[in-house]
Amino acid sequence: MKRIAFYGGSFDPPHNGHLTIARKLIRLFKLDEVVFVPAFHAPHKKDKNPTSAFHRYAMLCLATNGLQQIKVSTMELDAPTMPYTVETLSKLKDELTDAQIFFVMGADSWAEITTWRDWEKVLILTNIIVVTRPEYPIDFTQVTREIRERIIDLRGKDPNSKSQIPSPQPETWNLKLGIRQERIYITDVVNLDISATEIRRQIRENIQSWRELVPIEVAKYLEKYDIY
């Protein structure tokens, strides 16, 4: 069975941390692909104005060009209306019936997961991978006991280990929703604290070190189109 991870986010801009996460998750979870899914605009962040989706998509394509196992999807950008994550994951489940699906989120997204539309359903539709950040504590008290029971803590696990991450048990079902409950994996596989917010700040303040935090193709694109 093919193993595919979908990595959602704004990617404003895509940076070296995003690519490092993708590469290491491929090794740790024995993934066939990691697919970046840029959001047109996160529905639960209506107070923020991200960079044009077209710029963010173009930068992701440049950043992943030549990386055969890392791709970019336009599924949320092409949607007729702004989709919620629960809608995106439901669509993926319907379309990829022969694949084991993982959804990747950062520690910041995990911290605000209860603000998402149908967040409990989001956490049972597919396997979830939560990638921690240095000095960013992971708290489990905001989710229910049933969800906490499905968490597998992989912090400290070597991504180069030959052992494969265990597959979700098919007999684990949510009888209320009639959906198989997948696992939630917590990993510290990437020990980088790179923030897109900090990169945007450095560009605006003309702090040149930002170039070290993004792929060179992305740096050239940002300068060419004077973004931020």
C-alpha positions in Angstrom: 0.0 0.0 0.0 1.3 3.4 -1.0 2.1 5.8 1.9 1.5 9.5 1.2 1.8 12.4 3.5 0.0 15.7 2.8 1.6 18.7 4.4 -0.8 21.6 4.6 0.0 25.2 5.4 0.4 28.8 4.2 4.1 28.4 3.2 4.5 32.1 3.3 7.3 31.7 2.3 8.4 28.0 1.9 11.7 27.6 3.7 14.5 25.1 4.5 12.6 23.9 7.6 9.7 22.7 5.4 11.9 20.8 3.1 13.9 19.3 5.9 10.7 18.1 7.5 9.6 16.5 4.3 12.9 14.7 3.7 13.1 13.3 7.3 9.4 12.2 7.4 10.0 10.2 4.2 12.7 8.3 6.0 11.0 8.0 9.4 7.6 6.9 8.1 8.9 5.1 5.0 6.7 7.4 2.8 6.4 7.1 -0.9 5.6 10.8 -1.3 5.2 14.0 0.6 2.8 16.5 -1.0 2.7 20.1 0.0 -0.8 21.5 0.0 -0.7 25.3 0.1 -3.9 26.9 1.5 -5.6 29.7 -0.4 -6.2 31.2 3.0 -6.6 29.4 6.3 -10.4 29.6 7.1 -9.7 29.8 10.9 -7.2 32.8 10.4 -9.6 35.3 8.8 -7.7 38.2 10.5 -4.5 37.5 8.6 -3.7 38.4 5.0 -1.2 35.9 3.4 0.8 36.5 0.3 -0.9 35.7 -3.0 -1.6 32.0 -3.3 -0.1 32.1 -6.7 3.3 33.4 -5.4 3.3 30.8 -2.6 2.5 28.0 -5.1 5.2 29.2 -7.5 7.8 29.3 -4.7 6.9 25.8 -3.5 7.3 24.5 -7.1 10.8 26.1 -7.3 11.8 24.8 -3.9 10.8 21.2 -4.7 11.9 21.1 -8.3 14.1 18.0 -8.8 12.9 16.3 -5.6 11.0 13.3 -7.0 9.3 12.3 -3.7 8.2 15.8 -2.8 5.4 17.3 -4.8 3.0 20.3 -4.7 -0.8 20.0 -5.0 -3.2 22.7 -6.1 -6.3 21.0 -4.7 -7.1 23.7 -2.2 -6.2 26.5 -4.6 -8.5 25.0 -7.2 -11.5 24.5 -4.9 -14.5 26.7 -5.9 -14.8 27.8 -2.3 -12.3 28.1 0.5 -12.1 24.5 1.8 -11.6 23.5 5.5 -9.1 20.8 6.3 -11.9 18.4 7.1 -13.2 18.7 3.6 -9.7 18.3 2.0 -9.0 15.2 4.0 -12.4 13.7 3.3 -11.8 14.3 -0.4 -8.4 12.6 -0.2 -9.9 9.6 1.6 -12.5 9.2 -1.2 -10.0 9.5 -4.0 -7.0 7.5 -2.6 -8.8 4.4 -1.4 -5.6 2.3 -2.0 -3.2 4.5 -0.1 -2.3 5.0 3.6 -2.7 8.8 4.1 -0.9 10.9 6.6 -1.6 14.6 7.3 1.3 16.7 8.6 1.0 19.7 10.9 3.3 21.8 13.0 3.3 22.3 16.8 1.6 25.7 16.3 -1.3 24.1 14.4 -1.6 21.4 17.1 -1.8 24.0 19.8 -4.8 25.6 18.0 -6.4 22.4 16.7 -9.6 22.9 18.7 -10.3 26.1 16.7 -10.5 24.1 13.4 -13.8 23.2 11.8 -14.9 19.7 12.9 -11.5 19.3 14.6 -12.3 15.9 16.2 -13.2 14.5 12.8 -10.0 15.9 11.3 -8.0 13.9 13.8 -9.7 10.6 12.9 -9.9 10.8 9.1 -6.3 10.1 8.5 -3.0 9.4 10.3 -1.7 12.7 11.8 1.9 13.6 12.1 2.7 16.5 14.5 6.2 17.9 14.1 7.5 19.6 17.2 9.7 22.7 17.3 12.5 23.5 19.7 11.4 25.3 22.8 7.7 24.9 21.7 6.0 22.7 24.3 3.4 20.1 23.1 0.3 20.0 25.2 -2.3 17.2 25.0 -4.8 18.6 27.5 -6.9 20.4 24.9 -8.0 17.2 23.2 -10.3 14.5 24.5 -9.3 11.3 26.3 -10.3 9.2 23.3 -7.9 11.2 21.1 -5.1 11.1 23.6 -5.4 7.3 23.6 -4.5 7.3 19.9 -1.3 9.3 20.3 2.0 7.6 19.6 5.0 9.6 20.9 8.0 9.1 18.6 10.2 11.8 20.0 13.8 10.6 20.1 13.3 8.0 17.3 16.1 7.8 14.8 14.7 8.7 11.3 17.4 6.3 9.8 16.2 3.4 11.8 15.3 0.3 9.7 12.2 -0.3 11.7 9.0 0.9 10.1 6.4 3.0 11.9 3.5 0.6 12.9 0.4 0.8 10.7 -2.9 1.9 12.3 -5.0 -1.0 13.6 -8.1 -1.4 11.3 -10.3 -2.6 14.2 -10.1 0.8 15.8 -13.4 2.6 14.9 -15.3 5.6 16.0 -18.8 4.0 16.2 -20.5 7.4 16.4 -19.0 8.7 13.2 -18.6 5.3 11.5 -15.0 6.2 10.6 -11.8 4.2 11.2 -9.7 6.1 13.8 -6.1 6.5 12.7 -3.1 7.2 14.8 -1.6 10.6 15.9 2.2 10.6 15.8 4.3 13.1 17.6 7.9 13.5 16.3 10.9 15.7 16.9 12.6 14.4 13.8 13.5 18.0 12.8 15.4 20.1 15.4 15.1 23.4 13.5 13.4 26.6 14.6 12.8 28.4 11.3 9.8 30.7 11.3 8.2 32.1 8.1 7.1 35.1 10.3 10.7 35.7 11.2 11.8 35.5 7.5 9.2 38.0 6.5 10.4 40.3 9.3 14.0 40.1 8.3 13.2 40.8 4.6 11.1 43.9 5.6 13.9 45.1 7.9 16.6 44.4 5.2 18.4 41.8 7.5 20.4 39.8 4.9 20.6 36.6 6.9 17.1 35.5 5.7 18.7 34.2 2.5 20.2 31.4 4.5 16.8 30.2 5.7 15.2 29.6 2.2 16.2 27.6 -0.9 18.2 29.8 -3.3 15.5 29.6 -5.9 13.0 31.0 -3.4 15.4 33.8 -2.4 15.7 34.8 -6.0 12.0 34.8 -6.6 11.3 36.9 -3.5 13.8 39.5 -4.6 12.6 39.5 -8.3 9.0 40.1 -7.3 9.8 42.3 -4.3 7.6 40.2 -2.0 7.2 41.3 1.6 
